Amino acid sequence: MNNKYQVSIKFLMQLSKTKKAFLLFDHQNGKITNYIFTNDLTRYRNLFDSWKLNEIIQPQVLALTIEL
């Protein structure tokens, strides 16, 4: 299942540099409204709507090319 969310450049930079294992986030109308990077999924899982494994997301972010 692929979901598409609008994210900021700041978020993408943080995601590309994090060493944390999980991204937990709240979303509304296709936008990520609140997020946290953590290694402890069990502690924060019930506080957020969704979570993703950063190991799966990071290669996609690192493959982005922005031409100015």
PDB file of N, CA, C, O and CB in Angstrom:
ATOM      1  N   MET A   1       0.839  -1.173   0.000  1.00  0.00           N
ATOM      2  CA  MET A   1       0.000   0.000   0.000  1.00  0.00           C
ATOM      3  C   MET A   1       0.889   1.243   0.000  1.00  0.00           C
ATOM      4  O   MET A   1       1.695   1.434   0.911  1.00  0.00           O
ATOM      5  CB  MET A   1      -0.958  -0.006   1.216  1.00  0.00           C
ATOM      6  N   ASN A   2       0.746   2.064  -0.995  1.00  0.00           N
ATOM      7  CA  ASN A   2       1.519   3.297  -1.099  1.00  0.00           C
ATOM      8  C   ASN A   2       0.625   4.478  -0.792  1.00  0.00           C
ATOM      9  O   ASN A   2      -0.433   4.650  -1.396  1.00  0.00           O
ATOM     10  CB  ASN A   2       2.150   3.443  -2.499  1.00  0.00           C
ATOM     11  N   ASN A   3       1.059   5.280   0.146  1.00  0.00           N
ATOM     12  CA  ASN A   3       0.364   6.517   0.477  1.00  0.00           C
ATOM     13  C   ASN A   3       1.261   7.668   0.086  1.00  0.00           C
ATOM     14  O   ASN A   3       2.481   7.588   0.229  1.00  0.00           O
ATOM     15  CB  ASN A   3      -0.013   6.582   1.989  1.00  0.00           C
ATOM     16  N   LYS A   4       0.667   8.735  -0.406  1.00  0.00           N
ATOM     17  CA  LYS A   4       1.433   9.916  -0.789  1.00  0.00           C
ATOM     18  C   LYS A   4       1.113  11.041   0.187  1.00  0.00           C
ATOM     19  O   LYS A   4      -0.048  11.340   0.466  1.00  0.00           O
ATOM     20  CB  LYS A   4       1.119  10.343  -2.257  1.00  0.00           C
ATOM     21  N   TYR A   5       2.177  11.655   0.697  1.00  0.00           N
ATOM     22  CA  TYR A   5       2.043  12.752   1.639  1.00  0.00           C
ATOM     23  C   TYR A   5       2.887  13.924   1.163  1.00  0.00           C
ATOM     24  O   TYR A   5       3.957  13.737   0.585  1.00  0.00           O
ATOM     25  CB  TYR A   5       2.457  12.316   3.063  1.00  0.00           C
ATOM     26  N   GLN A   6       2.398  15.128   1.411  1.00  0.00           N
ATOM     27  CA  GLN A   6       3.184  16.321   1.123  1.00  0.00           C
ATOM     28  C   GLN A   6       4.101  16.576   2.312  1.00  0.00           C
ATOM     29  O   GLN A   6       3.668  16.552   3.464  1.00  0.00           O
ATOM     30  CB  GLN A   6       2.264  17.559   0.837  1.00  0.00           C
ATOM     31  N   VAL A   7       5.375  16.819   2.014  1.00  0.00           N
ATOM     32  CA  VAL A   7       6.353  17.076   3.067  1.00  0.00           C
ATOM     33  C   VAL A   7       7.202  18.285   2.691  1.00  0.00           C
ATOM     34  O   VAL A   7       7.252  18.688   1.529  1.00  0.00           O
ATOM     35  CB  VAL A   7       7.247  15.834   3.306  1.00  0.00           C
ATOM     36  N   SER A   8       7.855  18.846   3.674  1.00  0.00           N
ATOM     37  CA  SER A   8       8.700  20.022   3.443  1.00  0.00           C
ATOM     38  C   SER A   8      10.132  19.591   3.143  1.00  0.00           C
ATOM     39  O   SER A   8      10.522  18.450   3.390  1.00  0.00           O
ATOM     40  CB  SER A   8       8.669  20.968   4.667  1.00  0.00           C
ATOM     41  N   ILE A   9      10.897  20.524   2.608  1.00  0.00           N
ATOM     42  CA  ILE A   9      12.320  20.282   2.335  1.00  0.00           C
ATOM     43  C   ILE A   9      13.056  20.024   3.656  1.00  0.00           C
ATOM     44  O   ILE A   9      13.949  19.179   3.717  1.00  0.00           O
ATOM     45  CB  ILE A   9      12.958  21.497   1.577  1.00  0.00           C
ATOM     46  N   LYS A  10      12.681  20.748   4.698  1.00  0.00           N
ATOM     47  CA  LYS A  10      13.292  20.565   6.012  1.00  0.00           C
ATOM     48  C   LYS A  10      13.100  19.125   6.489  1.00  0.00           C
ATOM     49  O   LYS A  10      14.033  18.497   6.991  1.00  0.00           O
ATOM     50  CB  LYS A  10      12.691  21.557   7.034  1.00  0.00           C
ATOM     51  N   PHE A  11      11.890  18.615   6.327  1.00  0.00           N
ATOM     52  CA  PHE A  11      11.590  17.243   6.716  1.00  0.00           C
ATOM     53  C   PHE A  11      12.455  16.255   5.931  1.00  0.00           C
ATOM     54  O   PHE A  11      13.001  15.317   6.513  1.00  0.00           O
ATOM     55  CB  PHE A  11      10.100  16.938   6.498  1.00  0.00           C
ATOM     56  N   LEU A  12      12.586  16.455   4.617  1.00  0.00           N
ATOM     57  CA  LEU A  12      13.397  15.563   3.793  1.00  0.00           C
ATOM     58  C   LEU A  12      14.867  15.581   4.213  1.00  0.00           C
ATOM     59  O   LEU A  12      15.528  14.542   4.203  1.00  0.00           O
ATOM     60  CB  LEU A  12      13.274  15.952   2.325  1.00  0.00           C
ATOM     61  N   MET A  13      15.370  16.737   4.576  1.00  0.00           N
ATOM     62  CA  MET A  13      16.755  16.846   5.035  1.00  0.00           C
ATOM     63  C   MET A  13      16.945  16.088   6.350  1.00  0.00           C
ATOM     64  O   MET A  13      17.923  15.359   6.517  1.00  0.00           O
ATOM     65  CB  MET A  13      17.152  18.328   5.208  1.00  0.00           C
ATOM     66  N   GLN A  14      16.011  16.264   7.276  1.00  0.00           N
ATOM     67  CA  GLN A  14      16.090  15.551   8.549  1.00  0.00           C
ATOM     68  C   GLN A  14      16.014  14.047   8.329  1.00  0.00           C
ATOM     69  O   GLN A  14      16.751  13.285   8.956  1.00  0.00           O
ATOM     70  CB  GLN A  14      14.968  16.006   9.493  1.00  0.00           C
ATOM     71  N   LEU A  15      15.130  13.622   7.445  1.00  0.00           N
ATOM     72  CA  LEU A  15      14.963  12.204   7.149  1.00  0.00           C
ATOM     73  C   LEU A  15      16.219  11.605   6.528  1.00  0.00           C
ATOM     74  O   LEU A  15      16.587  10.473   6.844  1.00  0.00           O
ATOM     75  CB  LEU A  15      13.781  12.000   6.220  1.00  0.00           C
ATOM     76  N   SER A  16      16.873  12.348   5.655  1.00  0.00           N
ATOM     77  CA  SER A  16      18.064  11.823   4.998  1.00  0.00           C
ATOM     78  C   SER A  16      19.249  11.708   5.954  1.00  0.00           C
ATOM     79  O   SER A  16      20.144  10.897   5.717  1.00  0.00           O
ATOM     80  CB  SER A  16      18.437  12.703   3.825  1.00  0.00           C
ATOM     81  N   LYS A  17      19.278  12.495   7.020  1.00  0.00           N
ATOM     82  CA  LYS A  17      20.418  12.523   7.927  1.00  0.00           C
ATOM     83  C   LYS A  17      20.218  11.726   9.218  1.00  0.00           C
ATOM     84  O   LYS A  17      21.177  11.516   9.960  1.00  0.00           O
ATOM     85  CB  LYS A  17      20.731  13.933   8.271  1.00  0.00           C
ATOM     86  N   THR A  18      18.998  11.281   9.497  1.00  0.00           N
ATOM     87  CA  THR A  18      18.730  10.627  10.773  1.00  0.00           C
ATOM     88  C   THR A  18      19.351   9.237  10.858  1.00  0.00           C
ATOM     89  O   THR A  18      19.461   8.526   9.859  1.00  0.00           O
ATOM     90  CB  THR A  18      17.240  10.531  10.997  1.00  0.00           C
ATOM     91  N   LYS A  19      19.746   8.871  12.048  1.00  0.00           N
ATOM     92  CA  LYS A  19      20.251   7.534  12.333  1.00  0.00           C
ATOM     93  C   LYS A  19      19.199   6.701  13.069  1.00  0.00           C
ATOM     94  O   LYS A  19      19.448   5.545  13.411  1.00  0.00           O
ATOM     95  CB  LYS A  19      21.543   7.616  13.161  1.00  0.00           C
ATOM     96  N   LYS A  20      18.034   7.285  13.310  1.00  0.00           N
ATOM     97  CA  LYS A  20      16.953   6.586  14.005  1.00  0.00           C
ATOM     98  C   LYS A  20      16.303   5.564  13.082  1.00  0.00           C
ATOM     99  O   LYS A  20      16.347   5.712  11.861  1.00  0.00           O
ATOM    100  CB  LYS A  20      15.899   7.586  14.520  1.00  0.00           C
ATOM    101  N   ALA A  21      15.708   4.541  13.653  1.00  0.00           N
ATOM    102  CA  ALA A  21      15.175   3.426  12.876  1.00  0.00           C
ATOM    103  C   ALA A  21      13.752   3.655  12.377  1.00  0.00           C
ATOM    104  O   ALA A  21      13.375   3.131  11.329  1.00  0.00           O
ATOM    105  CB  ALA A  21      15.213   2.180  13.700  1.00  0.00           C
ATOM    106  N   PHE A  22      12.961   4.430  13.110  1.00  0.00           N
ATOM    107  CA  PHE A  22      11.548   4.579  12.774  1.00  0.00           C
ATOM    108  C   PHE A  22      11.130   6.033  12.624  1.00  0.00           C
ATOM    109  O   PHE A  22      11.663   6.923  13.287  1.00  0.00           O
ATOM    110  CB  PHE A  22      10.700   3.918  13.824  1.00  0.00           C
ATOM    111  N   LEU A  23      10.172   6.252  11.747  1.00  0.00           N
ATOM    112  CA  LEU A  23       9.495   7.533  11.578  1.00  0.00           C
ATOM    113  C   LEU A  23       8.052   7.315  11.989  1.00  0.00           C
ATOM    114  O   LEU A  23       7.344   6.512  11.381  1.00  0.00           O
ATOM    115  CB  LEU A  23       9.607   8.075  10.096  1.00  0.00           C
ATOM    116  N   LEU A  24       7.614   8.020  13.012  1.00  0.00           N
ATOM    117  CA  LEU A  24       6.216   7.967  13.442  1.00  0.00           C
ATOM    118  C   LEU A  24       5.595   9.314  13.120  1.00  0.00           C
ATOM    119  O   LEU A  24       6.212  10.354  13.351  1.00  0.00           O
ATOM    120  CB  LEU A  24       6.085   7.627  14.976  1.00  0.00           C
ATOM    121  N   PHE A  25       4.369   9.304  12.583  1.00  0.00           N
ATOM    122  CA  PHE A  25       3.785  10.567  12.153  1.00  0.00           C
ATOM    123  C   PHE A  25       2.268  10.566  12.199  1.00  0.00           C
ATOM    124  O   PHE A  25       1.621   9.520  12.136  1.00  0.00           O
ATOM    125  CB  PHE A  25       4.241  10.889  10.767  1.00  0.00           C
ATOM    126  N   ASP A  26       1.720  11.771  12.312  1.00  0.00           N
ATOM    127  CA  ASP A  26       0.288  12.026  12.174  1.00  0.00           C
ATOM    128  C   ASP A  26       0.085  12.648  10.807  1.00  0.00           C
ATOM    129  O   ASP A  26       0.945  13.384  10.323  1.00  0.00           O
ATOM    130  CB  ASP A  26      -0.262  12.960  13.323  1.00  0.00           C
ATOM    131  N   HIS A  27      -1.039  12.359  10.183  1.00  0.00           N
ATOM    132  CA  HIS A  27      -1.318  12.932   8.869  1.00  0.00           C
ATOM    133  C   HIS A  27      -2.777  13.354   8.785  1.00  0.00           C
ATOM    134  O   HIS A  27      -3.657  12.782   9.427  1.00  0.00           O
ATOM    135  CB  HIS A  27      -0.982  11.927   7.749  1.00  0.00           C
ATOM    136  N   GLN A  28      -2.998  14.382   7.963  1.00  0.00           N
ATOM    137  CA  GLN A  28      -4.339  14.907   7.758  1.00  0.00           C
ATOM    138  C   GLN A  28      -4.391  15.525   6.368  1.00  0.00           C
ATOM    139  O   GLN A  28      -3.551  16.359   6.029  1.00  0.00           O
ATOM    140  CB  GLN A  28      -4.722  15.951   8.861  1.00  0.00           C
ATOM    141  N   ASN A  29      -5.358  15.129   5.570  1.00  0.00           N
ATOM    142  CA  ASN A  29      -5.550  15.643   4.209  1.00  0.00           C
ATOM    143  C   ASN A  29      -4.298  15.510   3.347  1.00  0.00           C
ATOM    144  O   ASN A  29      -3.982  16.414   2.572  1.00  0.00           O
ATOM    145  CB  ASN A  29      -5.972  17.097   4.261  1.00  0.00           C
ATOM    146  N   GLY A  30      -3.586  14.399   3.473  1.00  0.00           N
ATOM    147  CA  GLY A  30      -2.412  14.164   2.633  1.00  0.00           C
ATOM    148  C   GLY A  30      -1.165  14.912   3.059  1.00  0.00           C
ATOM    149  O   GLY A  30      -0.196  14.963   2.302  1.00  0.00           O
ATOM    150  N   LYS A  31      -1.160  15.494   4.248  1.00  0.00           N
ATOM    151  CA  LYS A  31       0.005  16.218   4.749  1.00  0.00           C
ATOM    152  C   LYS A  31       0.421  15.632   6.088  1.00  0.00           C
ATOM    153  O   LYS A  31      -0.420  15.246   6.900  1.00  0.00           O
ATOM    154  CB  LYS A  31      -0.295  17.732   4.883  1.00  0.00           C
ATOM    155  N   ILE A  32       1.722  15.570   6.307  1.00  0.00           N
ATOM    156  CA  ILE A  32       2.233  15.123   7.597  1.00  0.00           C
ATOM    157  C   ILE A  32       2.196  16.314   8.542  1.00  0.00           C
ATOM    158  O   ILE A  32       2.831  17.337   8.287  1.00  0.00           O
ATOM    159  CB  ILE A  32       3.685  14.534   7.473  1.00  0.00           C
ATOM    160  N   THR A  33       1.448  16.179   9.636  1.00  0.00           N
ATOM    161  CA  THR A  33       1.244  17.296  10.550  1.00  0.00           C
ATOM    162  C   THR A  33       2.173  17.261  11.754  1.00  0.00           C
ATOM    163  O   THR A  33       2.515  18.311  12.298  1.00  0.00           O
ATOM    164  CB  THR A  33      -0.175  17.312  11.019  1.00  0.00           C
ATOM    165  N   ASN A  34       2.583  16.079  12.175  1.00  0.00           N
ATOM    166  CA  ASN A  34       3.442  15.940  13.343  1.00  0.00           C
ATOM    167  C   ASN A  34       4.265  14.665  13.146  1.00  0.00           C
ATOM    168  O   ASN A  34       3.744  13.663  12.656  1.00  0.00           O
ATOM    169  CB  ASN A  34       2.602  15.891  14.684  1.00  0.00           C
ATOM    170  N   TYR A  35       5.533  14.694  13.520  1.00  0.00           N
ATOM    171  CA  TYR A  35       6.360  13.515  13.332  1.00  0.00           C
ATOM    172  C   TYR A  35       7.471  13.451  14.366  1.00  0.00           C
ATOM    173  O   TYR A  35       7.810  14.449  15.003  1.00  0.00           O
ATOM    174  CB  TYR A  35       6.946  13.499  11.932  1.00  0.00           C
ATOM    175  N   ILE A  36       8.027  12.266  14.517  1.00  0.00           N
ATOM    176  CA  ILE A  36       9.166  12.050  15.403  1.00  0.00           C
ATOM    177  C   ILE A  36      10.006  10.915  14.822  1.00  0.00           C
ATOM    178  O   ILE A  36       9.468   9.954  14.271  1.00  0.00           O
ATOM    179  CB  ILE A  36       8.699  11.722  16.868  1.00  0.00           C
ATOM    180  N   PHE A  37      11.323  11.032  14.948  1.00  0.00           N
ATOM    181  CA  PHE A  37      12.242   9.965  14.588  1.00  0.00           C
ATOM    182  C   PHE A  37      12.661   9.295  15.889  1.00  0.00           C
ATOM    183  O   PHE A  37      13.041   9.977  16.841  1.00  0.00           O
ATOM    184  CB  PHE A  37      13.487  10.507  13.778  1.00  0.00           C
ATOM    185  N   THR A  38      12.596   7.966  15.943  1.00  0.00           N
ATOM    186  CA  THR A  38      12.907   7.261  17.181  1.00  0.00           C
ATOM    187  C   THR A  38      13.437   5.866  16.902  1.00  0.00           C
ATOM    188  O   THR A  38      13.238   5.314  15.820  1.00  0.00           O
ATOM    189  CB  THR A  38      11.676   7.182  18.069  1.00  0.00           C
ATOM    190  N   ASN A  39      14.109   5.308  17.890  1.00  0.00           N
ATOM    191  CA  ASN A  39      14.514   3.907  17.847  1.00  0.00           C
ATOM    192  C   ASN A  39      13.552   3.035  18.648  1.00  0.00           C
ATOM    193  O   ASN A  39      13.598   1.809  18.551  1.00  0.00           O
ATOM    194  CB  ASN A  39      15.941   3.748  18.380  1.00  0.00           C
ATOM    195  N   ASP A  40      12.684   3.659  19.436  1.00  0.00           N
ATOM    196  CA  ASP A  40      11.784   2.945  20.344  1.00  0.00           C
ATOM    197  C   ASP A  40      10.350   2.987  19.833  1.00  0.00           C
ATOM    198  O   ASP A  40       9.574   3.861  20.220  1.00  0.00           O
ATOM    199  CB  ASP A  40      11.858   3.543  21.753  1.00  0.00           C
ATOM    200  N   LEU A  41      10.003   2.054  18.975  1.00  0.00           N
ATOM    201  CA  LEU A  41       8.668   2.019  18.389  1.00  0.00           C
ATOM    202  C   LEU A  41       7.591   1.737  19.434  1.00  0.00           C
ATOM    203  O   LEU A  41       6.511   2.324  19.369  1.00  0.00           O
ATOM    204  CB  LEU A  41       8.608   0.971  17.293  1.00  0.00           C
ATOM    205  N   THR A  42       7.855   0.870  20.377  1.00  0.00           N
ATOM    206  CA  THR A  42       6.825   0.487  21.356  1.00  0.00           C
ATOM    207  C   THR A  42       6.414   1.642  22.264  1.00  0.00           C
ATOM    208  O   THR A  42       5.263   1.702  22.697  1.00  0.00           O
ATOM    209  CB  THR A  42       7.324  -0.666  22.206  1.00  0.00           C
ATOM    210  N   ARG A  43       7.320   2.545  22.555  1.00  0.00           N
ATOM    211  CA  ARG A  43       7.004   3.667  23.436  1.00  0.00           C
ATOM    212  C   ARG A  43       6.056   4.672  22.779  1.00  0.00           C
ATOM    213  O   ARG A  43       5.166   5.199  23.446  1.00  0.00           O
ATOM    214  CB  ARG A  43       8.283   4.368  23.857  1.00  0.00           C
ATOM    215  N   TYR A  44       6.233   4.948  21.476  1.00  0.00           N
ATOM    216  CA  TYR A  44       5.501   6.022  20.820  1.00  0.00           C
ATOM    217  C   TYR A  44       4.416   5.553  19.854  1.00  0.00           C
ATOM    218  O   TYR A  44       3.662   6.379  19.340  1.00  0.00           O
ATOM    219  CB  TYR A  44       6.456   6.884  20.090  1.00  0.00           C
ATOM    220  N   ARG A  45       4.318   4.257  19.594  1.00  0.00           N
ATOM    221  CA  ARG A  45       3.409   3.734  18.563  1.00  0.00           C
ATOM    222  C   ARG A  45       1.958   4.174  18.752  1.00  0.00           C
ATOM    223  O   ARG A  45       1.284   4.478  17.767  1.00  0.00           O
ATOM    224  CB  ARG A  45       3.470   2.228  18.550  1.00  0.00           C
ATOM    225  N   ASN A  46       1.466   4.216  19.968  1.00  0.00           N
ATOM    226  CA  ASN A  46       0.069   4.570  20.219  1.00  0.00           C
ATOM    227  C   ASN A  46      -0.196   6.077  20.189  1.00  0.00           C
ATOM    228  O   ASN A  46      -1.352   6.496  20.239  1.00  0.00           O
ATOM    229  CB  ASN A  46      -0.354   4.020  21.551  1.00  0.00           C
ATOM    230  N   LEU A  47       0.836   6.881  20.109  1.00  0.00           N
ATOM    231  CA  LEU A  47       0.668   8.334  20.105  1.00  0.00           C
ATOM    232  C   LEU A  47       0.535   8.922  18.706  1.00  0.00           C
ATOM    233  O   LEU A  47       0.168  10.088  18.562  1.00  0.00           O
ATOM    234  CB  LEU A  47       1.828   8.978  20.804  1.00  0.00           C
ATOM    235  N   PHE A  48       0.830   8.131  17.667  1.00  0.00           N
ATOM    236  CA  PHE A  48       0.818   8.622  16.293  1.00  0.00           C
ATOM    237  C   PHE A  48      -0.070   7.744  15.419  1.00  0.00           C
ATOM    238  O   PHE A  48      -0.334   6.587  15.745  1.00  0.00           O
ATOM    239  CB  PHE A  48       2.245   8.671  15.726  1.00  0.00           C
ATOM    240  N   ASP A  49      -0.533   8.317  14.292  1.00  0.00           N
ATOM    241  CA  ASP A  49      -1.418   7.594  13.371  1.00  0.00           C
ATOM    242  C   ASP A  49      -0.706   6.477  12.617  1.00  0.00           C
ATOM    243  O   ASP A  49      -1.263   5.392  12.452  1.00  0.00           O
ATOM    244  CB  ASP A  49      -2.025   8.559  12.379  1.00  0.00           C
ATOM    245  N   SER A  50       0.513   6.727  12.158  1.00  0.00           N
ATOM    246  CA  SER A  50       1.227   5.788  11.302  1.00  0.00           C
ATOM    247  C   SER A  50       2.699   5.756  11.653  1.00  0.00           C
ATOM    248  O   SER A  50       3.204   6.631  12.357  1.00  0.00           O
ATOM    249  CB  SER A  50       1.045   6.153   9.832  1.00  0.00           C
ATOM    250  N   TRP A  51       3.385   4.733  11.154  1.00  0.00           N
ATOM    251  CA  TRP A  51       4.827   4.653  11.314  1.00  0.00           C
ATOM    252  C   TRP A  51       5.420   3.952  10.102  1.00  0.00           C
ATOM    253  O   TRP A  51       4.766   3.139   9.449  1.00  0.00           O
ATOM    254  CB  TRP A  51       5.204   3.912  12.621  1.00  0.00           C
ATOM    255  N   LYS A  52       6.663   4.284   9.817  1.00  0.00           N
ATOM    256  CA  LYS A  52       7.399   3.693   8.697  1.00  0.00           C
ATOM    257  C   LYS A  52       8.817   3.381   9.160  1.00  0.00           C
ATOM    258  O   LYS A  52       9.358   4.045  10.044  1.00  0.00           O
ATOM    259  CB  LYS A  52       7.414   4.650   7.455  1.00  0.00           C
ATOM    260  N   LEU A  53       9.397   2.377   8.559  1.00  0.00           N
ATOM    261  CA  LEU A  53      10.780   2.018   8.816  1.00  0.00           C
ATOM    262  C   LEU A  53      11.674   2.895   7.949  1.00  0.00           C
ATOM    263  O   LEU A  53      11.538   2.900   6.725  1.00  0.00           O
ATOM    264  CB  LEU A  53      11.032   0.507   8.537  1.00  0.00           C
ATOM    265  N   ASN A  54      12.577   3.627   8.563  1.00  0.00           N
ATOM    266  CA  ASN A  54      13.438   4.561   7.829  1.00  0.00           C
ATOM    267  C   ASN A  54      14.342   3.857   6.827  1.00  0.00           C
ATOM    268  O   ASN A  54      14.732   4.449   5.821  1.00  0.00           O
ATOM    269  CB  ASN A  54      14.285   5.356   8.799  1.00  0.00           C
ATOM    270  N   GLU A  55      14.672   2.619   7.088  1.00  0.00           N
ATOM    271  CA  GLU A  55      15.522   1.855   6.177  1.00  0.00           C
ATOM    272  C   GLU A  55      14.882   1.713   4.791  1.00  0.00           C
ATOM    273  O   GLU A  55      15.586   1.566   3.792  1.00  0.00           O
ATOM    274  CB  GLU A  55      15.809   0.471   6.765  1.00  0.00           C
ATOM    275  N   ILE A  56      13.575   1.756   4.736  1.00  0.00           N
ATOM    276  CA  ILE A  56      12.850   1.647   3.469  1.00  0.00           C
ATOM    277  C   ILE A  56      12.696   3.012   2.798  1.00  0.00           C
ATOM    278  O   ILE A  56      12.745   3.106   1.572  1.00  0.00           O
ATOM    279  CB  ILE A  56      11.471   1.016   3.698  1.00  0.00           C
ATOM    280  N   ILE A  57      12.512   4.054   3.582  1.00  0.00           N
ATOM    281  CA  ILE A  57      12.247   5.394   3.039  1.00  0.00           C
ATOM    282  C   ILE A  57      13.531   6.108   2.608  1.00  0.00           C
ATOM    283  O   ILE A  57      13.540   6.771   1.571  1.00  0.00           O
ATOM    284  CB  ILE A  57      11.513   6.242   4.078  1.00  0.00           C
ATOM    285  N   GLN A  58      14.598   5.987   3.370  1.00  0.00           N
ATOM    286  CA  GLN A  58      15.813   6.762   3.117  1.00  0.00           C
ATOM    287  C   GLN A  58      16.409   6.569   1.722  1.00  0.00           C
ATOM    288  O   GLN A  58      16.823   7.562   1.123  1.00  0.00           O
ATOM    289  CB  GLN A  58      16.840   6.405   4.133  1.00  0.00           C
ATOM    290  N   PRO A  59      16.478   5.363   1.168  1.00  0.00           N
ATOM    291  CA  PRO A  59      17.031   5.245  -0.195  1.00  0.00           C
ATOM    292  C   PRO A  59      16.225   6.036  -1.235  1.00  0.00           C
ATOM    293  O   PRO A  59      16.796   6.543  -2.201  1.00  0.00           O
ATOM    294  CB  PRO A  59      17.080   3.775  -0.606  1.00  0.00           C
ATOM    295  N   GLN A  60      14.926   6.143  -1.046  1.00  0.00           N
ATOM    296  CA  GLN A  60      14.095   6.919  -1.962  1.00  0.00           C
ATOM    297  C   GLN A  60      14.409   8.408  -1.837  1.00  0.00           C
ATOM    298  O   GLN A  60      14.452   9.124  -2.837  1.00  0.00           O
ATOM    299  CB  GLN A  60      12.601   6.663  -1.687  1.00  0.00           C
ATOM    300  N   VAL A  61      14.627   8.864  -0.623  1.00  0.00           N
ATOM    301  CA  VAL A  61      14.946  10.284  -0.400  1.00  0.00           C
ATOM    302  C   VAL A  61      16.335  10.609  -0.955  1.00  0.00           C
ATOM    303  O   VAL A  61      16.529  11.661  -1.565  1.00  0.00           O
ATOM    304  CB  VAL A  61      14.878  10.631   1.115  1.00  0.00           C
ATOM    305  N   LEU A  62      17.281   9.726  -0.750  1.00  0.00           N
ATOM    306  CA  LEU A  62      18.639   9.972  -1.230  1.00  0.00           C
ATOM    307  C   LEU A  62      18.736   9.929  -2.756  1.00  0.00           C
ATOM    308  O   LEU A  62      19.683  10.462  -3.335  1.00  0.00           O
ATOM    309  CB  LEU A  62      19.590   8.955  -0.630  1.00  0.00           C
ATOM    310  N   ALA A  63      17.770   9.305  -3.395  1.00  0.00           N
ATOM    311  CA  ALA A  63      17.773   9.227  -4.854  1.00  0.00           C
ATOM    312  C   ALA A  63      17.147  10.458  -5.522  1.00  0.00           C
ATOM    313  O   ALA A  63      17.193  10.578  -6.746  1.00  0.00           O
ATOM    314  CB  ALA A  63      17.036   7.985  -5.295  1.00  0.00           C
ATOM    315  N   LEU A  64      16.566  11.369  -4.742  1.00  0.00           N
ATOM    316  CA  LEU A  64      15.953  12.576  -5.301  1.00  0.00           C
ATOM    317  C   LEU A  64      17.027  13.505  -5.866  1.00  0.00           C
ATOM    318  O   LEU A  64      18.099  13.669  -5.283  1.00  0.00           O
ATOM    319  CB  LEU A  64      15.120  13.310  -4.227  1.00  0.00           C
ATOM    320  N   THR A  65      16.718  14.100  -6.999  1.00  0.00           N
ATOM    321  CA  THR A  65      17.615  15.072  -7.609  1.00  0.00           C
ATOM    322  C   THR A  65      16.845  16.376  -7.783  1.00  0.00           C
ATOM    323  O   THR A  65      15.746  16.397  -8.336  1.00  0.00           O
ATOM    324  CB  THR A  65      18.177  14.553  -8.980  1.00  0.00           C
ATOM    325  N   ILE A  66      17.435  17.447  -7.308  1.00  0.00           N
ATOM    326  CA  ILE A  66      16.820  18.768  -7.427  1.00  0.00           C
ATOM    327  C   ILE A  66      17.728  19.634  -8.284  1.00  0.00           C
ATOM    328  O   ILE A  66      18.894  19.843  -7.951  1.00  0.00           O
ATOM    329  CB  ILE A  66      16.579  19.421  -6.021  1.00  0.00           C
ATOM    330  N   GLU A  67      17.198  20.125  -9.365  1.00  0.00           N
ATOM    331  CA  GLU A  67      17.973  20.992 -10.257  1.00  0.00           C
ATOM    332  C   GLU A  67      17.570  22.440 -10.017  1.00  0.00           C
ATOM    333  O   GLU A  67      16.388  22.781 -10.011  1.00  0.00           O
ATOM    334  CB  GLU A  67      17.757  20.600 -11.751  1.00  0.00           C
ATOM    335  N   LEU A  68      18.563  23.270  -9.822  1.00  0.00           N
ATOM    336  CA  LEU A  68      18.316  24.703  -9.595  1.00  0.00           C
ATOM    337  C   LEU A  68      18.817  25.502 -10.776  1.00  0.00           C
ATOM    338  O   LEU A  68      18.706  26.728 -10.785  1.00  0.00           O
ATOM    339  CB  LEU A  68      18.998  25.190  -8.292  1.00  0.00           C
TER     340      LEU A  68
END
